[in-house]
Amino acid sequence: MNTRTFKRGIHPAGHKELAADSPIRLVHATGQAVYPLSQHIGAPAVAIVAPGERVLAGQKIAEAGGFVSAPIYSAVSGTVSAIGPHMNASGETVPCITIDTDGLDQWVNPAWDPAGEGAYTGEAVEALVRNTPEEALTPEAIRGAVREAGIVGLGGAGFPAAVKLTPKAPEAIDYLIVNGAECEPYLTCDYRLMLERAEALLAGCRWILRLFPKAKCVLAVEDNKPDAILHLTELVKASGDGRLSVCPLRAKYPQGGERMLIAAVTGRRLNASLLPADKGCIVMNVSSVIASFFAIACGRPLTHRIMTVTGDSVSTPCNLEVPVGMSYREVLEAAGGYARQPKKVITGGPMMGTALFSLDIPVTKTSASILALSEDPVAIHDTTPCVHCGKCLRACPERLVPQLLAAAADRDEFDTFEKYGGMECIECGSCAYVCPAKRHLVQSMRYGKRKTGEIIRARRAKEAAETAKGGTVAGGKGGKTP
């Protein structure tokens, strides 16, 4: 199998065997469902329900707060009990809508119920494709359906999908890259989707290609998922659509990063100042494409997402279709709870995920997993001084010198941090993974990026103010600039 990849990166143990063979299973929320109004990059959504109001599953409960925003839909039926602050996975207190579920799962549109008979089968997908009118497949209708459904980047970034599908020059896009790499250890939710819902994935790809007349679609999958590659390849061949292809990638972390994926598939390189569209590419996660298909075909909003619940402390590692708003505690219980008491629980993968302080937090659109580990691999090692071995340099996919940049950040030398490219860091953790001194390089880089970003924004604001002031002087009092 010929595979592609990017330069540098690392090869952490996969541990995907824990949940890889577990088919996706639908679970239902029974307690409260909590919906943070900001589950995406951009402006928070605006609540359109009030306490005491009864809502149905699939009902819109918050409108998009701007162009770069996304609406939110209830995944449960019940009564709105509060609109106010609640903790999220990062430990922040954020505005949320809380719904007391009634256990009835009554849907606005019964056809949207994921428990419906044959909801995701190939036959159901074929019927939706046949019955979708041509007027629903215009570029305006496709973008409108994706926007109205509240779909965001489900690979973790949370960028509103409709905005991503609206580049300045659609005719300049020549690649739609579907991210099926799933390079984070332990996670298998995208893998299961490629096996179980591939028909919807390919149909979504074909419809999204209608937005970009010169584009071809590449489904990029790491070679540690050979059955997914084979399954998708057979379906692509059977479709007879020459615009679709499957690109096997060498299993390596962080292969699923947007810049790394584009480099592997196209050979094109991006930096922090560029969007993928600037290089002729649109990148979408497997789950986002499937959600877009159902939004276009039948108007189904984004109410559920697939999560992997795994780790050596989980009783039954599995892949679950989870209502957005359900508590992490309920999700873990659906997987049988703990087999042994964990030392660390993470949401997301072990490389870029967030350690949890509590399970009484809500699942959001970007929640990918619950990872419970019996040992904390970070805490068991003491940090020692840098030995200047260069391993971090050889691992960094952005070709940076993490040791130098982290040292600059630790000394608050932000001019040096900016000069040597610190703002290009994607915080993937490859440097910290290979560091024999176990230095907390990612935390230093994150601090450096935050402080340098503040300095850059202040500098630009000052320059803009000086430019405006200069224009006023040039024009005189009440006059016009030349």
C-alpha positions in Angstrom: 0.0 0.0 0.0 1.5 3.3 -1.1 1.1 5.8 1.7 1.7 9.6 2.1 2.7 11.6 5.1 4.3 14.8 6.3 7.8 15.4 7.5 8.7 14.8 11.2 6.1 13.9 13.8 6.0 11.0 16.2 4.7 7.4 16.7 2.9 7.1 20.0 1.3 3.7 20.9 -2.2 3.6 19.4 -4.2 1.6 22.0 -7.1 1.7 19.5 -7.8 -2.0 19.9 -9.6 -1.3 23.1 -12.7 0.1 21.4 -12.1 -0.4 17.6 -14.3 -3.5 17.4 -17.2 -1.9 19.3 -20.1 -0.8 16.9 -21.7 2.5 17.5 -24.5 2.3 20.1 -27.1 5.0 20.7 -27.6 6.1 24.3 -30.4 8.3 25.8 -30.1 11.1 28.3 -32.2 10.6 31.4 -31.2 13.5 33.7 -30.6 17.1 32.9 -29.3 18.2 29.5 -27.1 21.3 29.6 -26.3 23.3 26.5 -23.4 25.9 26.6 -24.2 28.8 24.3 -20.7 28.7 23.0 -19.9 25.3 21.5 -18.0 26.6 18.5 -15.4 29.1 17.3 -17.0 32.6 16.9 -19.9 34.4 18.5 -21.9 32.6 21.1 -25.5 31.5 20.2 -28.4 33.4 21.6 -31.1 31.6 23.6 -34.6 31.7 22.1 -36.3 29.7 24.8 -37.3 30.6 28.3 -37.4 28.8 31.7 -40.6 26.8 32.1 -41.0 26.3 28.3 -41.4 22.7 27.0 -39.2 21.7 24.1 -39.0 18.8 21.8 -36.0 16.9 20.6 -34.7 18.6 17.4 -36.1 22.0 18.4 -33.9 25.0 18.0 -33.1 26.5 21.4 -30.5 29.1 20.4 -30.0 31.1 17.3 -26.5 31.8 15.8 -25.1 35.0 17.2 -23.5 36.2 14.0 -22.1 35.0 10.7 -19.3 33.1 12.4 -21.6 31.2 14.8 -23.9 28.3 14.9 -27.4 27.6 16.3 -28.0 24.9 19.0 -30.8 22.3 19.0 -32.1 20.2 21.9 -31.4 16.5 21.7 -34.1 15.7 24.3 -37.7 16.6 25.0 -38.4 18.2 28.4 -38.7 21.5 30.1 -36.3 24.4 30.2 -35.4 24.7 33.9 -32.7 27.4 33.8 -30.7 29.8 31.6 -27.6 30.7 33.4 -24.0 29.8 34.4 -22.7 26.2 34.4 -19.2 24.7 34.3 -17.8 23.3 31.1 -14.9 20.9 30.4 -12.3 23.6 30.8 -13.5 24.6 34.2 -15.0 27.9 33.0 -18.4 29.1 34.1 -20.3 29.8 30.9 -23.9 30.7 30.0 -26.0 27.5 29.4 -29.5 26.4 28.7 -30.6 23.6 31.1 -33.4 21.2 30.2 -35.0 18.7 32.5 -35.6 15.6 30.3 -39.0 13.9 30.4 -37.7 10.5 29.1 -40.2 10.6 26.2 -37.8 11.5 23.4 -40.5 13.3 21.4 -39.1 14.7 18.2 -40.1 17.8 16.2 -39.7 15.6 13.2 -39.8 11.8 13.8 -37.7 11.3 10.8 -34.8 12.9 12.7 -34.8 10.4 15.5 -31.5 8.5 15.3 -33.3 5.5 16.9 -35.6 5.3 13.9 -35.5 1.9 12.0 -32.7 1.8 9.5 -31.8 5.5 10.2 -28.2 5.0 8.9 -28.4 2.0 6.6 -27.3 2.1 3.0 -30.9 1.6 1.9 -32.0 4.6 3.9 -29.2 6.8 2.5 -30.1 5.7 -1.1 -33.7 6.6 -0.5 -32.7 10.1 0.8 -30.5 10.7 -2.2 -33.3 9.6 -4.6 -35.9 11.8 -2.8 -33.8 14.9 -2.5 -35.0 17.5 -5.0 -32.5 19.2 -7.3 -33.5 22.6 -5.8 -32.1 21.4 -2.5 -28.7 20.9 -4.1 -27.9 24.4 -5.2 -24.8 26.0 -3.6 -27.1 28.4 -1.7 -29.4 25.7 -0.5 -26.5 23.4 0.6 -24.8 26.2 2.6 -28.1 27.2 4.1 -28.9 23.7 5.2 -25.5 23.2 6.8 -25.8 26.6 8.5 -29.3 26.1 9.8 -28.4 22.6 11.2 -25.8 24.1 13.4 -23.0 21.9 12.1 -19.4 22.7 13.2 -16.1 21.0 12.9 -16.6 17.8 14.8 -13.0 16.8 14.8 -12.4 19.2 17.7 -11.9 22.6 16.3 -15.6 23.6 16.3 -15.4 26.1 13.4 -18.9 26.6 11.8 -19.0 24.4 8.8 -21.1 26.8 6.7 -18.4 29.5 7.0 -15.8 27.0 6.0 -17.9 26.1 2.9 -18.1 29.8 1.9 -14.6 30.8 0.8 -14.0 34.0 -1.1 -13.3 32.2 -4.4 -15.1 28.8 -4.6 -13.8 28.3 -8.1 -10.2 28.4 -6.8 -10.8 25.3 -4.5 -9.4 22.2 -6.1 -9.3 19.8 -3.1 -12.0 18.7 -0.7 -10.0 16.7 1.9 -12.0 14.5 4.2 -10.1 14.0 7.4 -10.3 10.3 8.4 -6.8 10.1 9.9 -7.9 10.0 13.5 -4.3 10.1 14.6 -4.9 10.6 18.4 -4.3 7.4 20.3 -7.3 5.6 21.7 -9.9 7.4 19.6 -12.0 5.2 17.2 -15.2 7.1 16.7 -14.3 8.3 13.1 -13.1 4.8 12.3 -16.4 3.3 13.2 -18.2 6.0 11.2 -16.2 5.1 8.1 -17.2 1.4 8.5 -20.8 1.9 9.5 -22.0 5.0 7.7 -19.7 5.2 4.6 -22.7 5.5 2.2 -23.8 8.7 3.9 -20.2 9.9 3.9 -19.7 9.5 0.2 -23.1 11.0 -0.6 -22.2 14.0 1.5 -18.9 14.3 -0.3 -20.6 14.4 -3.7 -23.1 17.0 -2.6 -20.4 19.3 -1.0 -18.4 19.0 -4.3 -21.3 20.9 -5.9 -20.0 24.0 -4.1 -16.6 23.8 -5.8 -16.8 23.1 -9.5 -13.1 22.4 -10.0 -12.5 20.3 -6.9 -11.9 16.6 -6.4 -12.5 14.9 -3.1 -9.8 12.9 -1.3 -10.7 10.7 1.7 -7.5 10.6 3.7 -7.2 7.6 6.1 -4.3 6.3 8.1 -3.0 2.9 7.2 -3.7 1.5 10.7 -7.3 1.3 9.5 -6.9 -1.0 6.5 -10.5 -2.3 6.6 -11.8 1.3 6.5 -9.5 2.0 3.5 -10.7 -1.1 1.7 -14.4 -0.4 2.4 -14.2 3.2 1.2 -12.2 2.2 -1.8 -14.8 -0.4 -2.9 -17.7 2.1 -2.4 -15.8 4.8 -4.4 -15.2 2.3 -7.2 -18.8 1.2 -7.2 -20.0 4.9 -7.4 -18.2 5.5 -10.6 -17.5 9.0 -9.6 -14.0 10.0 -10.8 -13.9 13.0 -8.5 -13.7 10.7 -5.4 -10.6 8.9 -4.3 -9.1 7.3 -1.1 -5.6 8.3 0.0 -3.9 6.0 2.5 -1.7 7.9 4.9 1.2 6.6 7.0 0.1 6.3 10.6 1.9 9.1 12.4 1.0 11.8 14.9 -0.2 14.6 14.3 -1.3 13.4 10.8 -4.8 14.6 11.4 -3.7 18.2 11.9 -5.1 20.4 9.1 -1.7 21.7 8.0 -0.1 18.2 8.2 -3.0 16.6 6.3 -2.8 19.2 3.4 1.0 18.7 3.2 0.6 14.9 3.0 -2.2 14.9 0.4 -1.2 17.9 -1.8 2.4 18.8 -0.9 1.3 22.3 -0.1 2.4 24.0 3.1 0.4 26.4 5.2 1.4 28.7 8.0 -0.5 30.5 10.7 -1.4 33.5 8.5 -3.1 31.3 5.9 -6.4 29.4 5.7 -6.7 26.1 3.8 -8.8 27.9 1.2 -5.8 30.1 0.5 -4.1 27.0 -0.8 -7.1 25.7 -2.7 -8.2 23.3 0.0 -11.3 22.7 2.1 -10.8 20.2 5.0 -13.7 18.5 6.8 -13.9 15.8 9.4 -15.7 12.5 8.6 -18.4 13.2 11.1 -19.0 16.8 9.8 -19.5 15.5 6.3 -22.0 12.8 7.4 -23.9 15.4 9.5 -24.0 17.7 6.5 -25.5 15.0 4.3 -28.4 14.5 6.7 -28.9 18.3 7.0 -29.1 18.7 3.3 -31.2 15.5 2.7 -33.9 15.9 5.4 -33.0 19.1 7.4 -31.8 17.0 10.4 -30.0 19.4 12.9 -26.9 18.4 14.8 -28.2 17.0 18.1 -26.0 14.0 18.6 -22.3 13.1 18.2 -20.2 10.0 18.3 -17.9 9.6 21.3 -15.3 6.9 22.2 -15.3 5.9 25.8 -12.1 4.1 26.5 -8.9 3.6 28.5 -7.7 0.8 30.9 -10.0 2.1 33.6 -13.2 1.8 31.6 -15.3 -1.3 32.2 -16.4 -1.7 28.5 -14.6 0.5 26.0 -17.0 1.4 23.3 -18.3 4.0 20.7 -21.5 5.7 21.6 -23.9 8.0 19.8 -24.5 10.6 22.5 -27.1 13.4 22.8 -25.4 16.8 23.0 -26.1 18.2 26.4 -25.9 14.8 28.2 -23.5 14.7 31.2 -20.1 13.0 31.0 -21.2 11.0 34.1 -24.1 9.5 32.2 -22.0 8.7 29.2 -19.5 6.9 31.3 -22.3 4.9 33.0 -23.5 3.9 29.6 -20.1 2.3 29.1 -20.4 0.3 32.3 -18.5 2.8 34.5 -15.0 2.3 35.8 -13.4 -1.1 36.0 -10.8 0.4 38.3 -10.4 3.9 39.8 -8.5 6.1 37.3 -5.7 8.4 38.1 -6.6 10.7 35.2 -9.7 11.3 33.1 -9.3 13.2 29.8 -11.8 14.5 27.3 -10.3 14.2 23.8 -7.1 12.3 23.1 -4.1 11.9 25.4 -2.0 14.2 23.2 -4.2 17.3 22.9 -7.1 16.5 25.2 -8.1 18.3 28.5 -7.9 16.6 31.9 -11.3 16.6 33.6 -11.9 17.9 37.1 -15.4 16.5 37.2 -17.8 14.3 35.2 -20.7 16.6 35.9 -20.1 18.6 32.8 -22.1 18.5 29.5 -21.2 16.9 26.2 -20.8 19.5 23.5 -20.6 19.4 19.7 -16.8 19.0 20.0 -16.7 16.3 22.6 -14.8 13.4 21.1 -14.1 11.0 23.9 -13.8 10.1 27.6 -10.4 8.5 28.3 -9.9 7.1 31.8 -6.4 6.0 32.6 -5.3 4.0 35.7 -1.9 5.8 35.7 -1.1 9.4 35.0 1.9 9.2 32.6 2.7 12.9 33.1 2.6 13.0 36.9 4.9 9.9 37.4 7.9 11.7 35.9 9.9 14.5 37.4 11.0 17.4 35.2 14.7 17.8 34.8 16.8 20.5 33.0 17.1 20.4 29.2 20.0 18.3 27.9 19.9 19.9 24.4 19.5 16.6 22.7 17.5 18.0 19.8 14.7 15.4 19.9 12.0 18.1 20.1 13.4 19.7 17.0 13.3 16.5 15.1 9.7 15.8 16.2 8.1 19.2 15.6 5.9 19.0 12.5 6.1 22.8 12.1 9.9 22.6 12.0 10.3 24.8 15.0 12.9 24.6 17.8 10.6 24.0 20.9 13.5 24.1 23.4 14.5 27.6 22.3 10.9 28.9 22.1 9.9 27.4 25.5 12.9 29.0 27.1 12.1 32.3 25.6 8.5 32.1 26.9 9.6 31.1 30.3 11.8 34.2 30.4 9.0 36.4 29.1 11.2 37.2 26.0 8.2 37.5 23.7 10.1 39.3 21.0 12.4 36.3 20.7 9.4 34.0 20.8 7.8 35.8 17.9 11.1 36.2 15.9 11.7 32.4 15.9 8.2 31.4 14.8 6.5 30.6 18.1 3.1 31.6 16.8 3.3 28.8 14.3 3.1 26.2 17.1 0.0 24.0 16.9 0.3 22.7 20.5 0.3 19.1 19.3 2.6 17.9 22.1 5.0 16.0 19.9 7.9 17.9 21.5 6.9 17.1 25.1 6.3 13.4 24.2 9.9 12.9 23.0 11.6 15.1 25.6 13.8 12.9 27.9 13.8 15.7 30.5 9.9 15.5 30.6 9.8 19.3 30.3 6.3 20.9 30.1 7.0 22.4 26.7 3.4 22.6 25.5 2.4 24.7 28.5 5.4 27.1 27.9 4.5 27.4 24.2 0.9 28.0 25.0 1.8 30.7 27.5 4.2 32.3 24.9 1.5 32.3 22.2 -1.0 33.9 24.5 1.2 36.7 25.7 2.8 37.3 22.3 -0.7 37.4 20.7 -1.7 40.1 23.2 1.4 42.1 22.3 0.7 41.7 18.6 -2.9 42.8 18.9 -1.9 45.8 21.0 0.7 46.8 18.5 -1.7 46.5 15.6 -4.3 48.6 17.5 -1.7 51.3 18.2 -0.7 51.3 14.5 -4.3 51.6 13.4 -5.0 54.4 15.9 -1.9 56.3 14.6 -2.9 55.8 11.0 -6.4 57.1 11.8 -4.9 60.1 13.7 -2.6 60.8 10.8 -5.5 60.8 8.4 -7.4 63.4 10.5 -4.4 65.7 10.7 -3.8 65.5 6.9 -7.4 66.5 6.2 -7.5 69.3 8.8 -10.5 70.1 11.0 -13.5 68.9 9.2 -11.6 68.5 6.0 -10.9 65.5 3.8 -7.7 63.6 3.4 -6.1 64.1 0.0 
